[in-house]
Amino acid sequence: MPEISRFLGIIIAMFYRDHAPPHFHAIYGEYEVTVEIESGIINGRFPKRALKLIFEWLELHRDELLENWRLAEDRRPLNKIEPLE
């Protein structure tokens, strides 16, 4: 699972040729969620504070995430995305 960003203990990654809809995976300790890029729908459990940070990061980088999704579908290298600071 290629890591595309890491901030405040949260790892953001995407799988190559993953199922639709476009989404990313976020891991924080023993917690993991998938987040749909366009709708923001989440699947899984995550601490409330960390989830808020993910949504803040998503709003800043939605276009870059969609580009990475297209790259992953084509099995091309993914771009790193700036962390939340």
C-alpha positions in Angstrom: 0.0 0.0 0.0 1.9 3.1 -1.2 2.0 5.9 1.4 1.2 9.3 0.0 1.3 11.4 3.1 2.0 11.3 6.8 1.2 13.8 9.5 0.6 13.9 13.2 0.8 10.2 13.5 -1.7 9.6 10.6 -0.6 7.6 7.5 -2.5 8.2 4.3 -2.2 5.5 1.6 -3.8 4.2 -1.6 -3.9 0.7 -3.1 -3.2 0.1 -6.8 -6.2 -0.9 -8.7 -8.5 -0.6 -5.7 -12.3 -0.8 -6.1 -14.4 2.3 -6.9 -15.4 4.8 -5.7 -12.1 6.8 -5.4 -10.9 6.7 -1.8 -7.9 6.6 0.4 -6.9 4.7 3.5 -6.0 6.4 6.8 -4.2 4.6 9.6 -3.7 5.9 13.1 -2.3 3.4 15.6 -4.8 0.5 15.7 -7.5 2.5 13.8 -8.1 2.4 10.1 -10.7 4.1 7.9 -11.3 4.5 4.2 -12.5 7.9 3.1 -14.3 8.5 -0.2 -12.5 11.4 -1.9 -15.5 13.1 -3.5 -18.2 12.6 -0.8 -16.1 12.3 2.4 -18.0 9.1 3.4 -15.9 7.1 5.9 -15.8 3.4 6.6 -14.2 2.2 9.8 -13.4 3.6 13.2 -11.1 6.5 14.0 -10.6 8.9 17.0 -12.8 12.0 16.5 -9.8 14.5 16.7 -7.8 12.5 14.1 -10.8 12.2 11.8 -11.3 16.0 11.9 -7.6 16.4 10.8 -8.2 14.0 7.9 -11.2 16.0 6.7 -9.2 19.2 6.9 -6.4 17.6 4.9 -8.9 16.2 2.4 -10.4 19.6 1.7 -6.9 21.0 0.9 -5.9 18.1 -1.4 -9.0 16.7 -3.1 -7.7 17.4 -6.6 -4.3 15.8 -5.9 -6.0 12.8 -4.4 -8.2 12.3 -7.5 -5.1 12.5 -9.6 -3.4 9.9 -7.5 -6.5 7.7 -7.9 -6.1 7.9 -11.7 -2.4 7.1 -11.4 -3.1 4.1 -9.2 -5.7 2.8 -11.7 -3.0 2.9 -14.3 -0.4 1.4 -11.9 1.8 4.4 -12.2 3.8 5.9 -9.3 1.8 8.0 -7.0 2.7 11.5 -6.0 3.5 12.5 -2.5 1.0 15.0 -1.0 2.0 17.7 1.5 1.1 16.8 5.1 -1.1 18.9 7.3 0.9 21.2 9.4 
